[in-house]
Structure formats: C-alpha cells, structure tokens
Amino acid sequence: MAAMRVCPTPGCPSRVTTSGQCARCRAAAEQRRGTPHQRGYGTVHRHRFRAGVLARDPTCVLCKAAPSTVADHWPLSRRELVAQGLDADDDQYGRGLCKRCHDRHTAAAQPGGWNAR
C-alpha cells in the first residue's frame, strides 16, 4: 500500500496516496481554470489558429519526424498574447508539434505545465 501524504494545497488537511492534490482541491482548481471554451479555445481557435498552424507545419517542428497533431502557441503563450493585446488566434504565433513533443515541452518548460498541477 502506498504511503499517505498531505494534500499539497496550502491549508488542506486531506491525505492522498498520489503525489497530486486531493479530489476536492483538484475539482476546485479545475473550476477556477474554466472550460477550454472559457479560456479561448473555441470555434475560432479551432478553425483559424489550429487549422492554419497544422496546414503550415504538417511535420513536428521539434523532432521533425512525426506528423503535427497539436497547434502550440509559440514563442508566447496564449495568455501572454492576450495580455499584450495581440491576436492569439493568428497562426503566426504558433508552431505544429506532435503530441509527444508538446507534452514534453509543456511538462519541462511552461509555467503551470503538467509538473505544476
């Protein structure tokens, strides 16, 4: 049986068997984060940004071996583009990546990436 740990959310006394948050804190974090549509990943994003990036970069720009399946905002994040008043759905602010490269980049380099959850 795995050792029990205290939930990493400050002030939460719940115990968890994984390295992540307890179910209650995880659900609260997801609700604060909002749905993909609320974060700007709606129809315009899919039809304009994603389609444009994947058409321009059919092969992953990092590994140059796998087909691109993810349109990644680069070099600025969607949040940074919006904060600067730029059009986050313009495909010039993106690059095509395979899922493996996208996940690796997000986990390693991006604030709020997978390792921070």
C-alpha positions as CSV (number, residue, x, y, z in Angstrom):
1,M,0.0,0.0,0.0
2,A,1.3,3.5,-0.9
3,A,2.2,5.9,1.9
4,M,-0.3,8.6,2.6
5,R,0.7,12.2,2.1
6,V,-0.9,15.5,3.0
7,C,-2.6,17.3,0.0
8,P,-0.1,19.9,-1.3
9,T,-2.8,22.6,-1.4
10,P,-2.0,25.1,1.5
11,G,-4.4,24.6,4.4
12,C,-5.9,21.4,3.1
13,P,-5.6,18.6,5.7
14,S,-6.7,15.8,3.4
15,R,-4.5,12.8,2.8
16,V,-3.7,11.4,-0.6
17,T,-1.9,8.3,-1.9
18,T,-0.6,10.0,-5.0
19,S,1.7,13.0,-5.5
20,G,-1.2,15.2,-6.6
21,Q,-4.0,17.1,-4.9
22,C,-7.0,15.5,-3.2
23,A,-10.2,15.2,-5.3
24,R,-11.8,18.2,-3.7
25,C,-8.8,20.6,-4.3
26,R,-8.3,19.2,-7.8
27,A,-12.0,19.9,-8.7
28,A,-11.8,23.4,-7.2
29,A,-8.7,24.1,-9.3
30,E,-10.3,22.9,-12.5
31,Q,-13.4,25.1,-11.8
32,R,-11.2,28.2,-11.3
33,R,-9.3,27.3,-14.5
34,G,-12.5,27.3,-16.6
35,T,-13.5,25.3,-19.6
36,P,-11.4,25.3,-22.7
37,H,-14.0,27.5,-24.4
38,Q,-13.8,30.0,-21.5
39,R,-10.0,30.0,-21.9
40,G,-10.3,31.0,-25.6
41,Y,-10.1,27.6,-27.2
42,G,-13.4,27.7,-29.0
43,T,-14.6,27.6,-32.6
44,V,-12.4,30.5,-33.9
45,H,-9.3,28.9,-32.3
46,R,-10.0,25.5,-34.0
47,H,-10.9,26.9,-37.4
48,R,-8.4,29.7,-37.6
49,F,-5.4,29.1,-35.4
50,R,-5.2,25.3,-35.2
51,A,-6.1,24.7,-38.8
52,G,-3.6,27.4,-40.0
53,V,-0.7,26.1,-37.9
54,L,-1.2,22.4,-38.8
55,A,-1.5,23.3,-42.5
56,R,1.7,25.3,-42.4
57,D,3.6,22.8,-40.2
58,P,2.5,19.2,-41.2
59,T,5.5,17.7,-39.5
60,C,6.5,18.4,-35.9
61,V,9.0,21.4,-35.9
62,L,10.9,19.9,-32.9
63,C,11.5,16.2,-33.7
64,K,11.0,16.7,-37.5
65,A,9.8,13.0,-37.7
66,A,6.2,12.7,-36.5
67,P,3.2,14.4,-38.0
68,S,2.0,17.5,-36.2
69,T,-1.2,17.0,-34.3
70,V,-1.0,19.9,-31.8
71,A,-1.0,23.6,-32.6
72,D,1.2,25.1,-29.9
73,H,1.3,28.9,-29.1
74,W,5.0,29.9,-29.5
75,P,7.1,31.8,-28.5
76,L,4.5,33.4,-26.3
77,S,1.6,31.6,-24.6
78,R,-2.0,32.3,-25.4
79,R,-2.3,34.2,-22.1
80,E,0.8,36.4,-22.9
81,L,-0.5,37.2,-26.4
82,V,-3.9,38.3,-25.0
83,A,-2.2,40.4,-22.3
84,Q,-0.1,42.2,-24.9
85,G,-3.3,42.9,-27.0
86,L,-2.2,40.6,-29.8
87,D,-4.5,38.2,-31.7
88,A,-3.9,34.8,-30.1
89,D,-5.8,33.1,-32.9
90,D,-3.3,34.3,-35.6
91,D,-1.3,31.3,-36.8
92,Q,1.9,33.3,-36.9
93,Y,2.1,32.9,-33.1
94,G,2.1,29.1,-33.3
95,R,4.0,26.0,-34.3
96,G,3.0,22.5,-35.2
97,L,4.1,19.7,-32.8
98,C,3.5,16.0,-32.3
99,K,1.7,15.1,-29.1
100,R,4.9,13.7,-27.6
101,C,7.0,16.8,-28.2
102,H,4.1,19.1,-27.0
103,D,3.7,17.1,-23.7
104,R,7.4,17.1,-23.1
105,H,7.7,20.8,-23.7
106,T,4.7,21.6,-21.5
107,A,6.0,19.5,-18.6
108,A,9.5,20.9,-18.7
109,A,9.4,24.5,-19.8
110,Q,6.0,26.1,-19.3
111,P,4.9,27.8,-16.1
112,G,1.8,26.0,-14.9
113,G,2.7,22.9,-17.0
114,W,1.9,19.4,-16.1
115,N,4.5,19.2,-13.4
116,A,2.9,22.1,-11.6
117,R,-0.5,20.5,-11.3
